[in-house]
Amino acid sequence: KYLEIVLSETKRLSRLVSELLEASRLESGKVVLNKKNIDLNRLVTETVITYEQALSQKNIDVSLNLESGECIAFADRDGIKRVLINLIDNAIKFTPENGKIMLSTAYDGQKTVTSVQNSGAGISQAELRHIWERFYKTDKSRSMDKKGVGLGLHIVKTIIANHSGKIEVQSVENEYTRFTFTLDAGEKNKIADNNGKDDKNER
């Protein structure tokens, strides 16, 4: 029993150190972004698939409302993947069993807009102003999220800021929470493969 407690705390501290280092690195202003044309539709789909087991365990219904064809952003693929991981992970934690998560991508002029919405308890207006702060956890998250250290959304905000993008949150208590971020749109029909090389896709 006590070894399990020690192991759990060790893992928690390891996550804390890892996320602190990442947050400090992102805030340093020295991070070099490897911006390429990336397909947000593909990235969203790939990320959701990695959470198949967690979604199944809570019987969460996932709906995708993606831009037709491709939704190309000019961004650092690894950075935006981390943003999606943090937002989807967060959504799963706070979606009740048999709840819903909705993800969408779309163009808005020269920008792309991506959103992650989940049903559930929501966030109060008083707490919304603080959620981007380091180590901040809402009252609900303290009871529902035993493993988090309160850095996930701070890291998300910093990554999007480094892209000169924008992220917003909307929430209605006992209904939903929705995070929406915008990025510069890339060149349509021209995306980067996983090796960072541009590849034209004829459609």
Rosetta blueprint (number, residue, H / E / L):
1 K L
2 Y H
3 L H
4 E H
5 I H
6 V H
7 L H
8 S H
9 E H
10 T H
11 K H
12 R H
13 L H
14 S H
15 R H
16 L H
17 V H
18 S H
19 E H
20 L H
21 L H
22 E H
23 A H
24 S H
25 R H
26 L H
27 E H
28 S L
29 G L
30 K L
31 V L
32 V L
33 L L
34 N L
35 K E
36 K E
37 N E
38 I E
39 D E
40 L H
41 N H
42 R H
43 L H
44 V H
45 T H
46 E H
47 T H
48 V H
49 I H
50 T L
51 Y L
52 E H
53 Q H
54 A H
55 L H
56 S H
57 Q H
58 K L
59 N L
60 I L
61 D E
62 V E
63 S E
64 L E
65 N E
66 L L
67 E L
68 S L
69 G L
70 E L
71 C L
72 I E
73 A E
74 F E
75 A E
76 D E
77 R H
78 D H
79 G H
80 I H
81 K H
82 R H
83 V H
84 L H
85 I H
86 N H
87 L H
88 I H
89 D H
90 N H
91 A H
92 I H
93 K H
94 F H
95 T L
96 P L
97 E L
98 N L
99 G L
100 K E
101 I E
102 M E
103 L E
104 S E
105 T E
106 A E
107 Y E
108 D E
109 G L
110 Q L
111 K E
112 T E
113 V E
114 T E
115 S E
116 V E
117 Q E
118 N E
119 S E
120 G L
121 A L
122 G L
123 I L
124 S L
125 Q H
126 A H
127 E H
128 L H
129 R L
130 H L
131 I L
132 W L
133 E L
134 R L
135 F L
136 Y L
137 K L
138 T L
139 D H
140 K H
141 S H
142 R H
143 S H
144 M H
145 D L
146 K L
147 K L
148 G L
149 V L
150 G L
151 L L
152 G H
153 L H
154 H H
155 I H
156 V H
157 K H
158 T H
159 I H
160 I H
161 A H
162 N H
163 H L
164 S L
165 G L
166 K E
167 I E
168 E E
169 V E
170 Q E
171 S E
172 V E
173 E L
174 N L
175 E L
176 Y E
177 T E
178 R E
179 F E
180 T E
181 F E
182 T E
183 L E
184 D E
185 A E
186 G L
187 E L
188 K L
189 N L
190 K E
191 I E
192 A E
193 D L
194 N L
195 N L
196 G L
197 K L
198 D E
199 D E
200 K E
201 N L
202 E L
203 R L
